[in-house]
Amino acid sequence: MKSIKHFQRFFIVVLIVVGFNSCTEDLDRFPTNALTNEKQFSSLDGYKQAMISAYIQFAGANNFFYRDFFELQEVTTDEIVNTWGDHQETTLSWSSEHDQSTGVYQSGLYLITLCNNFIIESEEGLVASRGLDTTEQEEVKVFKSEVRFIRAYAYWMLMDLFGNPTFATEDTLKNNEIPGQIQRADLFNYLEKELLEIEPIMVSARANEYGRADKAAVWSLLARLYLNAETYTGSQKYSEAITYSKKVIDAGYSLEQNHAWLMLGDNYLNTNEFIFTFNYDNEKVRTWGGTNTYSLGAAGVPASINGMSSSWNLYRVTPSIPALFPTNDPSIDKRAVFWTENNESSRTLEIESLPNSLNGYSITKYRNVNRDGSPIDQENTFNNLSDIDFPVFRLAEMYLIYAEAVLRGGTGGDMNLAVNYINRIRGRAYANNPNSTLGNINVSELTLDFIIDERARELMWEGFRRTDLIRYNRFTTSDYLWSWKGGVKNGAAVDSKFRLFPIPVTDLLANPKLKQNPGY
């Protein structure tokens, strides 16, 4: 078991306070204003615990928040076919009453409420009145900036999925107002302003505790925002995407040597590449909403490979994903970690039936073992919980953002440098060495089509694909088809309304200030 103190696994502390819940989304299990704020915020430790509870909710360690977000980003695309359920996400055919997106929406708004409450309780005069000394007051300012970052990221998730979500700030909560609805472009501007305001207050890049956000996390979210600005606002901000991805790149990060190390049970060692993570530990973080979902969810992968227990037979890929690699195994590109075996009968590449978990290859990207292949002891009664930390931001994404923004005409970048960044990713993928020339491309080969394919290879099952396909105008259109898109085996275009999820009907009924997204 990992040393909590040495590796600063700080999420774990608050789980003992908040408690463990399994497969429910019971929002009442988190502290609210009724929980005597005077007691909670009477000391620096109380402020830190409250901050960590926001991180915990963010990571989905006590609910399905991030797991559901991940599935909305992946199961709606060519990267995942889901065995379970009614397949609305796989076929892009959900209605205005869509349970999974409702869960993300409501969990996101609850997290934002937690953050708003923390921000109110962190007002300078109030903190000083509670007897915290000057040094402690300065630390609370840093905590507050991190909570504002968490709120910004949660709003980014809602903006990306729903476009025009409910909008509440600390003032809304303080004044007991019914929150209104914000338009997507206005929310983009709000998030940009928030992130730029907190940047100077955040801890310097690579200087915070592992699992807490710092300046580089702020820059990374800004780079991601700017890359997708045209989707969100109708206006391009590729020059800004170059600026902020380069800030991260220049902050002292480097690619880990081996791509397989990224999603292992001891990936807390990946501090060279990881910018901001959700932390999991099989002894303390007892959830079905963490990275065990991606490891155990991979169809057909046995316990000897995934490092925990038998597969849930939940996720497979469409044939479009293996087609992006030179082979269906890692003999050339080590990212081609496709699982094609099955103990009972053959696993097929093609997906003839959506509920048949033997139709479609799986992947072995997430494995709860150490770098040396040794097993990790399960210190829990379930015997299948994960130690794999989830990298919300990592350096390879910043390389890919930089290269795409240069290709799309952003200023301040350099094409040769963009090629160098991509070749570092590919050197690692082909030879476990970012400096290798294996897999190299030249300037003429660096195109937008290449970038979206390279993003799929590098970032597979990391929660990016829906946003990427929308940015490339391939999500709902006939420009790119994959198996069962539109409910057709060979794929079909769908209504453009599916670029956004519906505002939950329950929220529309409860809040007259909200309007439904077009088409629902």
Summary of the structure (lengths in Angstrom):
residues: 520
radius of gyration: 22.1
end to end distance: 49.0
largest distance: 68.4
contacts: 1771
relative contact order: 0.13
helix: 47%
strand: 6%
